[in-house]
Amino acid sequence: MPQGPLNLLTDIEGLSVGHATDFALGSGVTVIVFDEPATASGTVLGGAPGGRDVTLLDPSMTVQQVDAFVLSGGSAFGLDAAGGVQSGLRAAGRGFTVGSVRVPIVPQAILMDLLNGGNKDWGLHAPYRDLGYQAFENAAKGAFPLGTVGAGTGATTANLKGGLGSASAISSSGHTIAALVAVNAMGSVVIGDGPHFWAAPFEEGQEFGGLGQPAHVTVEDRAIRIKGLRLTATTIGAVVTDCTISKPELHRLSLSAHDGLARAVLPAHLPLDGDTMFSASTGKRQSNGAADLMELCHLATLVTARAIARGVFEAVALPYPDAQPAWRDRWG
């Protein structure tokens, strides 16, 4: 399966990605900024979500396009990050026109990283609005880091450090599709207690180690591994294409991205996960019809699964005593 030159979300023409990372806090923010308003949708399949302006992404809602997506740590406190991104967009003259004013449209999803050992004693106001603005200011085209960065800074999984991952693919018609995911799952991305990823069948080259699948997967390997019933989690992300498709079609694309999440994380979509996937089209290339949409849905599943594995593979442990080990600490 051909992929973009960077194997990142920025293989999509018409967008930039920026991070703000705070290791003392043990958290961060990632923003996807579209050069022009992008048609968008999304779905929430986890039982404990947190988000801002997510309802407007439903295909029945009026607003069709967004200016940016925000992924953030901080649980509900992190919802301030979208305000910082809005400030940057407003200063740039961006936003949905309402009479004489413009309102930047910035859907956001958050993950729970408040118990990872970082210093969350921030005083009266949480730092996420400033982190959101910093991520907006840092947004750029081209290569960007993965792993313990941005929204993936404080992310964890059942047994390994989580992180931020991305992957891209090119369809048979030449359309590019890519995913960006912050992996903070309640479940596990590896098979049993070994180094092999559940997403191994979809790996391209050695993007997450090239280990393939184990010779046998036992009943014990499939046993439930979760963080613990007192911890909430959440895997959040976005899948974006340059193909011109409608808001209802993008809603279907986001569901296919959730299929990729479920192929990369076991178990997924739990009552204490807030699993959320956004979807968008920059509209830089015209669609050739239903066959293009079906292939893009298939590829959305694959790039999401690959991005999740890459996020954990690229992560490094946080610099705290008793921090959750990274994949590289055990098998790197």
Disulfide bonds with the S-S distance in Angstrom:
none
